[in-house]
Amino acid sequence: MPSLLAIDLGLRTGFAVYGDDGKLRRYGSHNFGSAARLRRGVAGVLAEPMDLEWVYIEGGGPLADIWMREAGRRGMAVRVVSAETWRRALLYEREQRNGDQAKRIAETLARRVIAWSGAPRPTALRHDAAEAIMLGLWGVLDAGWLERLPDDLRH
């Protein structure tokens, strides 16, 4: 089954994998610790058997370049977006007044996505994983894998 990987960029990277049915399959956070370790680790992440077609990245700069280069080498489509892009589509304007507030709302909504998808519930959900989940939800809408936001996820 084709899949989409959403990355909340950083040395501590949040990730979320979605199937072409629009449902979350896996999510989490990984602390690479340095750009060199991230550079070595990206190939392994993208090589995992998940039939990746899309990689959505929140952020930019040299760390994004590492992901883009490796995904491109593997023939995967890459889309780099800002947090503001997916937040405008999935959060109310009043929920985006500052970054901390938006991160708290993203965590709440990410838990709803996890439940809707039937994915394993987290013991703790880091903000980078929550933001990757929300970016991925926006990504499956953008890629056309979901026609619209499911009613269970509207707020």
Secondary structure as a PSIPRED ss2 file (coil, helix, strand):
# PSIPRED VFORMAT (PSIPRED V4.0)

   1 M C   1.000  0.000  0.000
   2 P C   1.000  0.000  0.000
   3 S E   0.000  0.000  1.000
   4 L E   0.000  0.000  1.000
   5 L E   0.000  0.000  1.000
   6 A E   0.000  0.000  1.000
   7 I E   0.000  0.000  1.000
   8 D E   0.000  0.000  1.000
   9 L C   1.000  0.000  0.000
  10 G C   1.000  0.000  0.000
  11 L C   1.000  0.000  0.000
  12 R E   0.000  0.000  1.000
  13 T E   0.000  0.000  1.000
  14 G E   0.000  0.000  1.000
  15 F E   0.000  0.000  1.000
  16 A E   0.000  0.000  1.000
  17 V E   0.000  0.000  1.000
  18 Y E   0.000  0.000  1.000
  19 G E   0.000  0.000  1.000
  20 D C   1.000  0.000  0.000
  21 D C   1.000  0.000  0.000
  22 G C   1.000  0.000  0.000
  23 K C   1.000  0.000  0.000
  24 L E   0.000  0.000  1.000
  25 R E   0.000  0.000  1.000
  26 R E   0.000  0.000  1.000
  27 Y E   0.000  0.000  1.000
  28 G E   0.000  0.000  1.000
  29 S E   0.000  0.000  1.000
  30 H E   0.000  0.000  1.000
  31 N E   0.000  0.000  1.000
  32 F C   1.000  0.000  0.000
  33 G C   1.000  0.000  0.000
  34 S C   1.000  0.000  0.000
  35 A H   0.000  1.000  0.000
  36 A H   0.000  1.000  0.000
  37 R H   0.000  1.000  0.000
  38 L H   0.000  1.000  0.000
  39 R H   0.000  1.000  0.000
  40 R H   0.000  1.000  0.000
  41 G H   0.000  1.000  0.000
  42 V H   0.000  1.000  0.000
  43 A H   0.000  1.000  0.000
  44 G H   0.000  1.000  0.000
  45 V H   0.000  1.000  0.000
  46 L H   0.000  1.000  0.000
  47 A H   0.000  1.000  0.000
  48 E C   1.000  0.000  0.000
  49 P C   1.000  0.000  0.000
  50 M C   1.000  0.000  0.000
  51 D C   1.000  0.000  0.000
  52 L E   0.000  0.000  1.000
  53 E E   0.000  0.000  1.000
  54 W E   0.000  0.000  1.000
  55 V E   0.000  0.000  1.000
  56 Y E   0.000  0.000  1.000
  57 I E   0.000  0.000  1.000
  58 E E   0.000  0.000  1.000
  59 G C   1.000  0.000  0.000
  60 G C   1.000  0.000  0.000
  61 G C   1.000  0.000  0.000
  62 P H   0.000  1.000  0.000
  63 L H   0.000  1.000  0.000
  64 A H   0.000  1.000  0.000
  65 D H   0.000  1.000  0.000
  66 I H   0.000  1.000  0.000
  67 W H   0.000  1.000  0.000
  68 M H   0.000  1.000  0.000
  69 R H   0.000  1.000  0.000
  70 E H   0.000  1.000  0.000
  71 A H   0.000  1.000  0.000
  72 G H   0.000  1.000  0.000
  73 R H   0.000  1.000  0.000
  74 R C   1.000  0.000  0.000
  75 G C   1.000  0.000  0.000
  76 M C   1.000  0.000  0.000
  77 A E   0.000  0.000  1.000
  78 V E   0.000  0.000  1.000
  79 R E   0.000  0.000  1.000
  80 V E   0.000  0.000  1.000
  81 V E   0.000  0.000  1.000
  82 S C   1.000  0.000  0.000
  83 A H   0.000  1.000  0.000
  84 E H   0.000  1.000  0.000
  85 T H   0.000  1.000  0.000
  86 W H   0.000  1.000  0.000
  87 R H   0.000  1.000  0.000
  88 R H   0.000  1.000  0.000
  89 A H   0.000  1.000  0.000
  90 L H   0.000  1.000  0.000
  91 L C   1.000  0.000  0.000
  92 Y C   1.000  0.000  0.000
  93 E H   0.000  1.000  0.000
  94 R H   0.000  1.000  0.000
  95 E H   0.000  1.000  0.000
  96 Q H   0.000  1.000  0.000
  97 R C   1.000  0.000  0.000
  98 N C   1.000  0.000  0.000
  99 G H   0.000  1.000  0.000
 100 D H   0.000  1.000  0.000
 101 Q H   0.000  1.000  0.000
 102 A H   0.000  1.000  0.000
 103 K H   0.000  1.000  0.000
 104 R H   0.000  1.000  0.000
 105 I H   0.000  1.000  0.000
 106 A H   0.000  1.000  0.000
 107 E H   0.000  1.000  0.000
 108 T H   0.000  1.000  0.000
 109 L H   0.000  1.000  0.000
 110 A H   0.000  1.000  0.000
 111 R H   0.000  1.000  0.000
 112 R H   0.000  1.000  0.000
 113 V H   0.000  1.000  0.000
 114 I H   0.000  1.000  0.000
 115 A H   0.000  1.000  0.000
 116 W H   0.000  1.000  0.000
 117 S H   0.000  1.000  0.000
 118 G C   1.000  0.000  0.000
 119 A C   1.000  0.000  0.000
 120 P C   1.000  0.000  0.000
 121 R C   1.000  0.000  0.000
 122 P C   1.000  0.000  0.000
 123 T C   1.000  0.000  0.000
 124 A C   1.000  0.000  0.000
 125 L C   1.000  0.000  0.000
 126 R C   1.000  0.000  0.000
 127 H H   0.000  1.000  0.000
 128 D H   0.000  1.000  0.000
 129 A H   0.000  1.000  0.000
 130 A H   0.000  1.000  0.000
 131 E H   0.000  1.000  0.000
 132 A H   0.000  1.000  0.000
 133 I H   0.000  1.000  0.000
 134 M H   0.000  1.000  0.000
 135 L H   0.000  1.000  0.000
 136 G H   0.000  1.000  0.000
 137 L H   0.000  1.000  0.000
 138 W H   0.000  1.000  0.000
 139 G H   0.000  1.000  0.000
 140 V H   0.000  1.000  0.000
 141 L H   0.000  1.000  0.000
 142 D H   0.000  1.000  0.000
 143 A C   1.000  0.000  0.000
 144 G C   1.000  0.000  0.000
 145 W C   1.000  0.000  0.000
 146 L C   1.000  0.000  0.000
 147 E C   1.000  0.000  0.000
 148 R C   1.000  0.000  0.000
 149 L C   1.000  0.000  0.000
 150 P C   1.000  0.000  0.000
 151 D H   0.000  1.000  0.000
 152 D H   0.000  1.000  0.000
 153 L H   0.000  1.000  0.000
 154 R C   1.000  0.000  0.000
 155 H C   1.000  0.000  0.000
